[in-house]
Amino acid sequence: MTKLKLGPLEDDKPVKLTIELPAAVFRSLKSYAEILTRSGEATTPTEPAKLIAPMIERFMATDRAFAKARRSAAQSVPGVAERSG
């Protein structure tokens, strides 16, 4: 079985955002969605666009420099707590 970095996608209230992707990135997203569905990780066929947010979220969650900079920025503003999310 293929071990993908993304598992089942959470159903969360979306925020509409329009972006343009290179065609090669879109083709890769389509392939990833197909593999995710075939691997049994997704219970229904996954739309490629639904992968973008979890991929970005995972990328940011594993970027140590980003986490450090985010903590530093939150500490430099008195009275503002960092939002989890």
Summary of the structure (lengths in Angstrom):
residues: 85
radius of gyration: 16.1
end to end distance: 30.1
largest distance: 48.6
contacts: 149
relative contact order: 0.14
helix: 49%
strand: 0%
